[in-house]
Amino acid sequence: MTDSNALDPEDRKIVTLARSVRARNGVPEGAAVRDETGRTYAAGSVELPSLRLSALRTAVAMAVASGARSLEAAAVVSEAGEATAEDLAAVADLGGAGTPVLLAGPDGEVRRTAPAVAAE
């Protein structure tokens, strides 16, 4: 478990953004990523008949579409205690293996930090 009070202010910001998107959009999960310039991208999960994306993959896609070249960190707020392999791979694709992914509950408390891992 990570002490949320000890988080870097920029990491706290992406957790707060992820939590806000989740609540505002009424979706199961919210996510936010921070790119190499400090810009942030926040998104909720997408569930359409022809398209399903996790919040984290949606946030990574938004960063890429906006010209981000790498990621410094990512955050996910959901009931789930783990990030999927696909989510961690998406972060690793842009940020590199080891990019921290903060996993927080709906209350915004960070439960753990997982390193991004490239897909096998």
Phi, psi and omega in degrees: 000143179256138176284108183299331179290338181269002181294146171302143181304326179289326176289320177300321181299315182288330174295316179297318178297317179297317179296319180296316179298316180301312182291314183297319184267353180062039181252160183297332181214151174234153180214159174211147177231154177240129182270184185294343179260358181094357177291148180242150179226125182239144182205158173254171177294150182244125178225093176246162179304325183253001183210124176231121178224139173291163178299320182292317178295326177294317179296320177297316179299320178297319179297313179298315181296337180266002175097009178297141180257340177199169179241145175265325184195163178217157177218144176230134175242120179195174175288331182294143180267359184226155170263147179286161177300323180295320178295314180296325178292321179298318177294317180296325179303321183260323185262343184094155178300139179095351177302129184290135175242110180278126181251114184239153175277173180303337178280357179087359179281126180287122181274323179193167175241128179247140176280142174295144182229131179295148178294148180266000000 
